[in-house]
Amino acid sequence: MRVTHIITRLVVGGAQENTLATICGLMSKPGVSVKLIAGPTIGPEGSLEKEARKVFEPACAEVAGPPEACPDFTIIPELVRPVHPLKDLIALNRLTKILRQQRPEIVHTHSGKAGLLGRLAAKRAGVPVIIHHIHGPSFGPFQGSLPNLVFKTAEKYAAGATDFFFCSASAMTRLYLHAGIGTPEQFKRIFSGFDLAPFLRATNDLALRQKLGLRQEHFVIGKVARIFKLKGHADLLTAFAQVLKPVPQARLLFMGDGALRPEIENQASALGIRDKVIFAGLVPPTEVARYIGIMDCLAHLSYREALSRALPQALAAGKPVIAYDFDGADEVCLENQTGFVVHTGDISAAAKKLVFLAKNPDLRHQFGQSGREFVTENFSIEKMVQDQYDVYVNLWKTRQAKACGL
């Protein structure tokens, strides 16, 4: 079975890590060959291109030439995230040409731009099975009516070239069906799996705390996300300022970087709490578990997300979570079981829940243990890969049967 994955950017993020983990898992399946196509990785969010090249190292090592010449991992410079009619047309034509050369039996697309152009190119290239993976919504209440109309229209058009949808949360299925995209039998929720082991063994590393200027008595509220619009950093800062009054030993730890970092740092200064906020910057994926281990809870006040990987990662480390009720948050942040869900934009409610957790260590432990059990059962890479592979096989067998007139 020949499979090609297509993604817009390989920045450090959940969708990208999910894609590479899936590719690695599929490579271990007998009779499966996998290729990857991506756009250029630019921006302050970090890059996973080096990790991707390691995945395809055997094939790339056989190529006499630059890494870009590797036949199994292709970068298309014109496949960029912003709308750019000329580049989009070039990317569509290049994708179509590459897919005709590769002749995959399944194309599996990720993210907005690659999802749209990749599916259209796959259809033009005559690919038998086309799957789109919805890691996050491209439309919704987080943006204006005109962008929503444009993106909904684009998704409806691309749906005509789509055989099946994977969703990181059931909320995405409901959103797309409500918009008239696809049919219920075309959707399957598959949680974004990750390597659980580092998080299950994460501890409160006092040396790391000391390195970051944190003392043992500090109540550390963590956030793991790109410092970007709609990720909720500004809301969390405002909530944190309220938390400090009843819990002066609280500290806020931001993991991640992005274009809005100067703005968020200025906000912290304006609130008079800059000395109580730690900006860890871009943390390598291999170090994320170590940093989550020193947190007492994780707060993810994002306005847009299918299901943030940071939530199950924190739970795997035994940390309770607080989240806005965006999209699929309540599918992991189980109310009064693994943490609390508050209405999106209700900063005061988020602050009160953080104070409640700070003053109830036994409850934090209880939530953390429940979360660890839930994530262990549902978020392993092995389960994620197997769930996707089973769909691949069923779709491919169905397509072969139809082709034979059965």
MIBAGU-921144 format. One record per residue (C-alpha): x negated, z negated, y negated; residue in one letter. Coordinates in nm, 2 decimals. Example, Ala and Ser with C-alpha at 12.3 -4.5 7.8 and 13.67 -1.06 7.14 Angstrom:
<atoms>
[atom [-1.23,-0.78,0.45],"A"]
[atom [-1.37,-0.71,0.11],"S"]
</atoms>
This chain:
<atoms>
[atom [0.00,0.00,0.00],"M"]
[atom [-0.15,0.11,-0.33],"R"]
[atom [-0.06,-0.11,-0.63],"V"]
[atom [-0.15,-0.07,-1.00],"T"]
[atom [-0.10,-0.34,-1.25],"H"]
[atom [-0.07,-0.26,-1.62],"I"]
[atom [-0.10,-0.52,-1.91],"I"]
[atom [-0.15,-0.49,-2.28],"T"]
[atom [-0.43,-0.73,-2.34],"R"]
[atom [-0.65,-0.96,-2.13],"L"]
[atom [-0.66,-1.25,-2.38],"V"]
[atom [-0.67,-1.61,-2.26],"V"]
[atom [-0.31,-1.68,-2.17],"G"]
[atom [-0.06,-1.75,-1.90],"G"]
[atom [0.06,-1.40,-1.84],"A"]
[atom [-0.30,-1.27,-1.81],"Q"]
[atom [-0.41,-1.55,-1.58],"E"]
[atom [-0.10,-1.49,-1.37],"N"]
[atom [-0.18,-1.12,-1.34],"T"]
[atom [-0.54,-1.18,-1.23],"L"]
[atom [-0.44,-1.44,-0.98],"A"]
[atom [-0.18,-1.20,-0.84],"T"]
[atom [-0.43,-0.92,-0.81],"I"]
[atom [-0.68,-1.16,-0.63],"C"]
[atom [-0.41,-1.27,-0.39],"G"]
[atom [-0.29,-0.92,-0.31],"L"]
[atom [-0.65,-0.81,-0.23],"M"]
[atom [-0.64,-1.05,0.06],"S"]
[atom [-0.34,-0.89,0.21],"K"]
[atom [-0.42,-0.63,0.48],"P"]
[atom [-0.37,-0.27,0.38],"G"]
[atom [-0.32,-0.34,0.01],"V"]
[atom [-0.54,-0.19,-0.26],"S"]
[atom [-0.50,-0.29,-0.62],"V"]
[atom [-0.61,-0.15,-0.95],"K"]
[atom [-0.57,-0.27,-1.31],"L"]
[atom [-0.51,-0.09,-1.64],"I"]
[atom [-0.53,-0.28,-1.97],"A"]
[atom [-0.56,-0.22,-2.34],"G"]
[atom [-0.86,-0.36,-2.55],"P"]
[atom [-0.89,-0.73,-2.58],"T"]
[atom [-0.92,-0.82,-2.95],"I"]
[atom [-0.84,-1.12,-3.16],"G"]
[atom [-0.94,-1.49,-3.17],"P"]
[atom [-0.75,-1.59,-2.85],"E"]
[atom [-1.05,-1.53,-2.62],"G"]
[atom [-1.09,-1.27,-2.35],"S"]
[atom [-1.05,-1.26,-1.97],"L"]
[atom [-1.21,-0.91,-1.94],"E"]
[atom [-1.53,-1.06,-1.79],"K"]
[atom [-1.32,-1.24,-1.53],"E"]
[atom [-1.13,-0.92,-1.45],"A"]
[atom [-1.45,-0.73,-1.39],"R"]
[atom [-1.56,-1.00,-1.15],"K"]
[atom [-1.24,-0.95,-0.95],"V"]
[atom [-1.32,-0.58,-0.92],"F"]
[atom [-1.70,-0.63,-0.90],"E"]
[atom [-1.75,-0.46,-0.56],"P"]
[atom [-1.59,-0.14,-0.68],"A"]
[atom [-1.74,-0.15,-1.02],"C"]
[atom [-2.09,-0.21,-0.87],"A"]
[atom [-2.07,0.12,-0.69],"E"]
[atom [-2.03,0.31,-1.02],"V"]
[atom [-2.35,0.45,-1.18],"A"]
[atom [-2.27,0.39,-1.55],"G"]
[atom [-2.12,0.14,-1.79],"P"]
[atom [-1.85,-0.11,-1.68],"P"]
[atom [-1.59,0.10,-1.85],"E"]
[atom [-1.65,0.36,-1.58],"A"]
[atom [-1.51,0.14,-1.30],"C"]
[atom [-1.22,0.33,-1.13],"P"]
[atom [-1.03,0.02,-1.03],"D"]
[atom [-1.03,-0.15,-1.38],"F"]
[atom [-0.95,0.09,-1.67],"T"]
[atom [-0.94,0.00,-2.04],"I"]
[atom [-0.73,0.23,-2.26],"I"]
[atom [-0.84,0.19,-2.62],"P"]
[atom [-0.51,0.32,-2.76],"E"]
[atom [-0.30,0.07,-2.56],"L"]
[atom [-0.26,-0.18,-2.85],"V"]
[atom [0.00,-0.45,-2.91],"R"]
[atom [0.13,-0.34,-3.26],"P"]
[atom [0.36,-0.05,-3.28],"V"]
[atom [0.15,0.26,-3.36],"H"]
[atom [0.32,0.59,-3.30],"P"]
[atom [0.01,0.80,-3.26],"L"]
[atom [-0.18,0.56,-3.04],"K"]
[atom [0.13,0.49,-2.84],"D"]
[atom [0.18,0.86,-2.76],"L"]
[atom [-0.19,0.89,-2.66],"I"]
[atom [-0.17,0.58,-2.45],"A"]
[atom [0.15,0.71,-2.28],"L"]
[atom [-0.02,1.04,-2.19],"N"]
[atom [-0.34,0.87,-2.07],"R"]
[atom [-0.14,0.63,-1.86],"L"]
[atom [0.05,0.92,-1.70],"T"]
[atom [-0.27,1.11,-1.63],"K"]
[atom [-0.44,0.80,-1.47],"I"]
[atom [-0.13,0.72,-1.26],"L"]
[atom [-0.11,1.08,-1.13],"R"]
[atom [-0.48,1.05,-1.03],"Q"]
[atom [-0.44,0.71,-0.87],"Q"]
[atom [-0.11,0.79,-0.70],"R"]
[atom [0.01,0.43,-0.66],"P"]
[atom [0.31,0.35,-0.45],"E"]
[atom [0.40,0.05,-0.67],"I"]
[atom [0.34,0.00,-1.05],"V"]
[atom [0.37,-0.35,-1.17],"H"]
[atom [0.38,-0.39,-1.55],"T"]
[atom [0.33,-0.69,-1.78],"H"]
[atom [0.39,-0.77,-2.15],"S"]
[atom [0.59,-0.57,-2.41],"G"]
[atom [0.39,-0.27,-2.50],"K"]
[atom [0.24,-0.21,-2.15],"A"]
[atom [0.57,-0.28,-2.00],"G"]
[atom [0.74,-0.01,-2.20],"L"]
[atom [0.47,0.26,-2.19],"L"]
[atom [0.36,0.17,-1.84],"G"]
[atom [0.71,0.21,-1.69],"R"]
[atom [0.77,0.54,-1.87],"L"]
[atom [0.43,0.67,-1.76],"A"]
[atom [0.50,0.56,-1.40],"A"]
[atom [0.83,0.74,-1.40],"K"]
[atom [0.67,1.06,-1.54],"R"]
[atom [0.39,1.03,-1.27],"A"]
[atom [0.65,1.00,-0.99],"G"]
[atom [0.56,0.65,-0.88],"V"]
[atom [0.81,0.55,-0.61],"P"]
[atom [0.85,0.18,-0.71],"V"]
[atom [0.83,0.04,-1.06],"I"]
[atom [0.84,-0.33,-1.13],"I"]
[atom [0.84,-0.50,-1.47],"H"]
[atom [0.73,-0.87,-1.51],"H"]
[atom [0.90,-1.06,-1.79],"I"]
[atom [0.66,-1.33,-1.89],"H"]
[atom [0.83,-1.39,-2.22],"G"]
[atom [1.12,-1.25,-2.42],"P"]
[atom [1.06,-0.95,-2.65],"S"]
[atom [1.39,-1.02,-2.83],"F"]
[atom [1.59,-1.33,-2.92],"G"]
[atom [1.69,-1.57,-3.20],"P"]
[atom [1.33,-1.62,-3.30],"F"]
[atom [1.33,-1.29,-3.50],"Q"]
[atom [1.56,-1.08,-3.73],"G"]
[atom [1.84,-0.85,-3.63],"S"]
[atom [1.65,-0.53,-3.69],"L"]
[atom [1.35,-0.62,-3.46],"P"]
[atom [1.60,-0.74,-3.20],"N"]
[atom [1.79,-0.41,-3.21],"L"]
[atom [1.46,-0.21,-3.18],"V"]
[atom [1.33,-0.42,-2.89],"F"]
[atom [1.66,-0.44,-2.71],"K"]
[atom [1.70,-0.06,-2.74],"T"]
[atom [1.35,-0.01,-2.61],"A"]
[atom [1.40,-0.25,-2.31],"E"]
[atom [1.73,-0.08,-2.22],"K"]
[atom [1.56,0.26,-2.23],"Y"]
[atom [1.27,0.13,-2.01],"A"]
[atom [1.52,-0.03,-1.77],"A"]
[atom [1.62,0.32,-1.66],"G"]
[atom [1.28,0.36,-1.52],"A"]
[atom [1.27,0.01,-1.35],"T"]
[atom [1.35,-0.07,-0.99],"D"]
[atom [1.30,-0.45,-1.02],"F"]
[atom [1.23,-0.73,-1.26],"F"]
[atom [1.02,-1.05,-1.20],"F"]
[atom [1.10,-1.33,-1.44],"C"]
[atom [0.88,-1.64,-1.50],"S"]
[atom [1.21,-1.83,-1.56],"A"]
[atom [1.57,-1.79,-1.49],"S"]
[atom [1.64,-1.80,-1.86],"A"]
[atom [1.48,-1.45,-1.89],"M"]
[atom [1.72,-1.32,-1.63],"T"]
[atom [2.02,-1.45,-1.82],"R"]
[atom [1.88,-1.32,-2.15],"L"]
[atom [1.83,-0.97,-2.02],"Y"]
[atom [2.16,-0.95,-1.83],"L"]
[atom [2.35,-1.07,-2.14],"H"]
[atom [2.18,-0.79,-2.33],"A"]
[atom [2.31,-0.53,-2.08],"G"]
[atom [1.96,-0.48,-1.92],"I"]
[atom [1.96,-0.44,-1.54],"G"]
[atom [2.19,-0.58,-1.28],"T"]
[atom [2.17,-0.93,-1.11],"P"]
[atom [2.03,-0.80,-0.79],"E"]
[atom [1.74,-0.65,-0.97],"Q"]
[atom [1.60,-0.98,-1.08],"F"]
[atom [1.40,-1.26,-0.91],"K"]
[atom [1.25,-1.57,-1.06],"R"]
[atom [0.89,-1.63,-0.96],"I"]
[atom [0.72,-1.92,-1.12],"F"]
[atom [0.38,-1.84,-1.26],"S"]
[atom [0.14,-2.00,-1.01],"G"]
[atom [-0.20,-2.14,-1.08],"F"]
[atom [-0.48,-2.32,-0.90],"D"]
[atom [-0.34,-2.67,-0.86],"L"]
[atom [-0.65,-2.84,-0.73],"A"]
[atom [-0.83,-2.91,-1.06],"P"]
[atom [-0.51,-3.05,-1.22],"F"]
[atom [-0.42,-3.27,-0.92],"L"]
[atom [-0.76,-3.43,-0.94],"R"]
[atom [-0.78,-3.45,-1.32],"A"]
[atom [-0.87,-3.80,-1.45],"T"]
[atom [-0.90,-3.98,-1.78],"N"]
[atom [-1.26,-3.87,-1.85],"D"]
[atom [-1.39,-4.14,-2.09],"L"]
[atom [-1.70,-3.94,-2.16],"A"]
[atom [-1.49,-3.64,-2.28],"L"]
[atom [-1.27,-3.87,-2.49],"R"]
[atom [-1.58,-4.01,-2.65],"Q"]
[atom [-1.72,-3.66,-2.72],"K"]
[atom [-1.39,-3.58,-2.90],"L"]
[atom [-1.39,-3.90,-3.10],"G"]
[atom [-1.12,-4.06,-2.89],"L"]
[atom [-1.12,-4.43,-2.78],"R"]
[atom [-0.97,-4.57,-2.46],"Q"]
[atom [-0.68,-4.73,-2.65],"E"]
[atom [-0.57,-4.41,-2.82],"H"]
[atom [-0.24,-4.26,-2.72],"F"]
[atom [-0.33,-3.89,-2.69],"V"]
[atom [-0.06,-3.63,-2.74],"I"]
[atom [-0.18,-3.29,-2.63],"G"]
[atom [-0.08,-2.93,-2.70],"K"]
[atom [-0.22,-2.63,-2.51],"V"]
[atom [-0.14,-2.30,-2.69],"A"]
[atom [-0.27,-2.02,-2.91],"R"]
[atom [-0.25,-2.13,-3.27],"I"]
[atom [-0.01,-1.85,-3.35],"F"]
[atom [0.34,-1.81,-3.50],"K"]
[atom [0.63,-1.95,-3.31],"L"]
[atom [0.41,-2.18,-3.10],"K"]
[atom [0.53,-2.48,-3.29],"G"]
[atom [0.20,-2.63,-3.41],"H"]
[atom [0.35,-2.70,-3.76],"A"]
[atom [0.65,-2.88,-3.61],"D"]
[atom [0.43,-3.09,-3.39],"L"]
[atom [0.21,-3.19,-3.68],"L"]
[atom [0.52,-3.30,-3.88],"T"]
[atom [0.65,-3.50,-3.58],"A"]
[atom [0.31,-3.65,-3.52],"F"]
[atom [0.30,-3.78,-3.88],"A"]
[atom [0.63,-3.97,-3.80],"Q"]
[atom [0.49,-4.10,-3.47],"V"]
[atom [0.19,-4.26,-3.65],"L"]
[atom [0.40,-4.51,-3.84],"K"]
[atom [0.52,-4.70,-3.53],"P"]
[atom [0.22,-4.59,-3.31],"V"]
[atom [-0.09,-4.60,-3.53],"P"]
[atom [-0.32,-4.56,-3.23],"Q"]
[atom [-0.17,-4.21,-3.16],"A"]
[atom [-0.39,-3.91,-3.18],"R"]
[atom [-0.31,-3.53,-3.15],"L"]
[atom [-0.53,-3.30,-2.95],"L"]
[atom [-0.49,-2.92,-3.00],"F"]
[atom [-0.64,-2.70,-2.74],"M"]
[atom [-0.66,-2.33,-2.84],"G"]
[atom [-0.74,-2.11,-3.13],"D"]
[atom [-0.58,-1.84,-3.33],"G"]
[atom [-0.51,-1.68,-3.66],"A"]
[atom [-0.30,-1.97,-3.80],"L"]
[atom [-0.57,-2.24,-3.74],"R"]
[atom [-0.68,-2.26,-4.11],"P"]
[atom [-0.31,-2.30,-4.21],"E"]
[atom [-0.25,-2.57,-3.95],"I"]
[atom [-0.57,-2.76,-4.06],"E"]
[atom [-0.46,-2.74,-4.42],"N"]
[atom [-0.12,-2.88,-4.32],"Q"]
[atom [-0.28,-3.17,-4.14],"A"]
[atom [-0.49,-3.24,-4.45],"S"]
[atom [-0.18,-3.22,-4.68],"A"]
[atom [0.00,-3.47,-4.45],"L"]
[atom [-0.30,-3.71,-4.48],"G"]
[atom [-0.35,-3.71,-4.10],"I"]
[atom [-0.65,-3.47,-4.06],"R"]
[atom [-0.88,-3.74,-3.93],"D"]
[atom [-0.63,-3.81,-3.65],"K"]
[atom [-0.60,-3.45,-3.53],"V"]
[atom [-0.86,-3.30,-3.30],"I"]
[atom [-0.90,-2.93,-3.28],"F"]
[atom [-1.08,-2.86,-2.96],"A"]
[atom [-1.08,-2.49,-3.02],"G"]
[atom [-1.09,-2.23,-2.74],"L"]
[atom [-1.14,-2.42,-2.41],"V"]
[atom [-1.25,-2.21,-2.11],"P"]
[atom [-0.99,-2.19,-1.83],"P"]
[atom [-1.21,-2.38,-1.60],"T"]
[atom [-1.21,-2.68,-1.84],"E"]
[atom [-0.84,-2.69,-1.92],"V"]
[atom [-0.77,-2.95,-1.64],"A"]
[atom [-1.04,-3.18,-1.76],"R"]
[atom [-0.89,-3.18,-2.12],"Y"]
[atom [-0.54,-3.23,-1.99],"I"]
[atom [-0.67,-3.53,-1.79],"G"]
[atom [-0.74,-3.72,-2.11],"I"]
[atom [-0.39,-3.67,-2.25],"M"]
[atom [-0.12,-3.93,-2.22],"D"]
[atom [0.15,-3.67,-2.26],"C"]
[atom [0.19,-3.31,-2.35],"L"]
[atom [0.42,-3.18,-2.63],"A"]
[atom [0.51,-2.81,-2.64],"H"]
[atom [0.74,-2.74,-2.94],"L"]
[atom [0.74,-2.37,-2.90],"S"]
[atom [1.01,-2.15,-3.04],"Y"]
[atom [0.96,-1.86,-2.80],"R"]
[atom [0.83,-1.86,-2.44],"E"]
[atom [0.97,-1.78,-2.10],"A"]
[atom [0.80,-2.08,-1.94],"L"]
[atom [0.47,-2.21,-2.09],"S"]
[atom [0.20,-2.26,-1.82],"R"]
[atom [0.09,-2.57,-2.00],"A"]
[atom [0.40,-2.75,-1.89],"L"]
[atom [0.35,-2.73,-1.52],"P"]
[atom [-0.03,-2.78,-1.56],"Q"]
[atom [0.03,-3.11,-1.74],"A"]
[atom [0.28,-3.22,-1.48],"L"]
[atom [0.03,-3.13,-1.20],"A"]
[atom [-0.21,-3.37,-1.38],"A"]
[atom [0.05,-3.64,-1.38],"G"]
[atom [0.14,-3.62,-1.75],"K"]
[atom [0.50,-3.63,-1.88],"P"]
[atom [0.60,-3.35,-2.11],"V"]
[atom [0.82,-3.30,-2.41],"I"]
[atom [0.95,-2.95,-2.51],"A"]
[atom [1.19,-2.77,-2.73],"Y"]
[atom [1.48,-2.62,-2.53],"D"]
[atom [1.34,-2.27,-2.56],"F"]
[atom [1.42,-2.03,-2.28],"D"]
[atom [1.30,-2.17,-1.95],"G"]
[atom [1.15,-2.51,-2.06],"A"]
[atom [1.43,-2.71,-1.89],"D"]
[atom [1.34,-2.55,-1.56],"E"]
[atom [1.02,-2.76,-1.55],"V"]
[atom [1.07,-3.02,-1.82],"C"]
[atom [1.35,-3.19,-1.62],"L"]
[atom [1.54,-3.43,-1.85],"E"]
[atom [1.46,-3.80,-1.76],"N"]
[atom [1.27,-3.69,-1.45],"Q"]
[atom [0.95,-3.52,-1.57],"T"]
[atom [1.00,-3.56,-1.95],"G"]
[atom [1.24,-3.48,-2.23],"F"]
[atom [1.39,-3.16,-2.38],"V"]
[atom [1.49,-3.17,-2.74],"V"]
[atom [1.69,-2.91,-2.94],"H"]
[atom [1.46,-2.65,-3.09],"T"]
[atom [1.37,-2.74,-3.45],"G"]
[atom [1.47,-3.11,-3.42],"D"]
[atom [1.14,-3.26,-3.52],"I"]
[atom [1.28,-3.61,-3.57],"S"]
[atom [1.41,-3.61,-3.21],"A"]
[atom [1.08,-3.49,-3.08],"A"]
[atom [0.90,-3.77,-3.27],"A"]
[atom [1.14,-4.04,-3.13],"K"]
[atom [1.07,-3.92,-2.78],"K"]
[atom [0.70,-3.93,-2.83],"L"]
[atom [0.72,-4.28,-2.96],"V"]
[atom [0.94,-4.38,-2.66],"F"]
[atom [0.67,-4.25,-2.42],"L"]
[atom [0.39,-4.42,-2.61],"A"]
[atom [0.57,-4.75,-2.57],"K"]
[atom [0.66,-4.71,-2.21],"N"]
[atom [0.36,-4.65,-1.99],"P"]
[atom [0.55,-4.72,-1.67],"D"]
[atom [0.79,-4.45,-1.75],"L"]
[atom [0.51,-4.21,-1.83],"R"]
[atom [0.36,-4.28,-1.48],"H"]
[atom [0.70,-4.23,-1.32],"Q"]
[atom [0.76,-3.90,-1.50],"F"]
[atom [0.41,-3.78,-1.42],"G"]
[atom [0.45,-3.85,-1.05],"Q"]
[atom [0.78,-3.67,-1.03],"S"]
[atom [0.63,-3.38,-1.21],"G"]
[atom [0.33,-3.36,-0.98],"R"]
[atom [0.56,-3.34,-0.67],"E"]
[atom [0.78,-3.07,-0.83],"F"]
[atom [0.48,-2.86,-0.94],"V"]
[atom [0.30,-2.89,-0.61],"T"]
[atom [0.60,-2.76,-0.43],"E"]
[atom [0.68,-2.47,-0.66],"N"]
[atom [0.37,-2.35,-0.85],"F"]
[atom [0.09,-2.27,-0.60],"S"]
[atom [-0.08,-1.93,-0.63],"I"]
[atom [-0.01,-1.87,-0.26],"E"]
[atom [0.37,-1.90,-0.31],"K"]
[atom [0.36,-1.68,-0.62],"M"]
[atom [0.17,-1.41,-0.45],"V"]
[atom [0.37,-1.42,-0.13],"Q"]
[atom [0.70,-1.41,-0.32],"D"]
[atom [0.58,-1.10,-0.51],"Q"]
[atom [0.44,-0.93,-0.20],"Y"]
[atom [0.77,-0.98,-0.01],"D"]
[atom [0.95,-0.80,-0.28],"V"]
[atom [0.69,-0.52,-0.28],"Y"]
[atom [0.74,-0.47,0.09],"V"]
[atom [1.12,-0.47,0.08],"N"]
[atom [1.13,-0.23,-0.21],"L"]
[atom [0.88,0.00,-0.05],"W"]
[atom [1.06,0.00,0.29],"K"]
[atom [1.39,0.07,0.11],"T"]
[atom [1.24,0.36,-0.08],"R"]
[atom [1.08,0.51,0.24],"Q"]
[atom [1.41,0.48,0.42],"A"]
[atom [1.59,0.66,0.14],"K"]
[atom [1.33,0.93,0.13],"A"]
[atom [1.39,0.98,0.51],"C"]
[atom [1.76,1.00,0.46],"G"]
[atom [1.83,0.68,0.65],"L"]
</atoms>
